[in-house]
Amino acid sequence: MDQQPLKSRRNRLKSRLQARKYKSQLIIGTIIATFIAITPSFLPSYESAPSVAACKPSFFNYDSKSWGDVRLVMWIFTSKIIPLMLIIIWFFTCRHWWYHALLVPIIMYLYQIFVLFNDDLNYIDELQFIYMLPVMAIVIPSIYLIRAKIFDKLNTVDKSMQDLEDELKIRPKGIIGKLKDYF
């Protein structure tokens, strides 16, 4: 007879924990959606940069030697950082089996930002494909192997493509959980 009250207490506790989890997911989802919705307002932020060769804000000094204009550098930077932020959000929130393919554009944008602030280089985006080859050499075959496993299961088992994709979806872990998978 003691089992029944214990089971009902467990069920109530379980439902409260699920409600908290749902509420936290709702809050995080709202924050992410709001951030994505306001990203167009970040585009004109380069206009706040001065139209001079060097500027000295309170926490760092920047001299745009080869570019000649800080505003131009900030315009290029905003055109690289905003898509990078959106792809990173997509990477951490994607539940499909192919989400590792997003690493290629992430690395590409990071490389372009690095080259932008490296004053020794004259041309941006010139050799990025050569630097992308190691990343692509790991990501593309991995994705192909996952795809081959999907089609092998599809041919040997009577499942639809949607069932297989649902089976391979990554369950939500949160950003910290995904970072732990990589390090």
FENGI-V690654 format. One line per field, one symbol per residue. burial: + if it has 16 or more other ideal C-beta (glycine too) atoms within 10 Angstrom, else -. A space follows every 50 residues. Layout:
burial=???
This chain:
burial=---------------------------------------------+--+- ----+--------+--+--++-++++++-+++++--+++-++-+--+-++ +++++++++-+++-++-------+-------+------+---+------+ -------------+-------------+-----
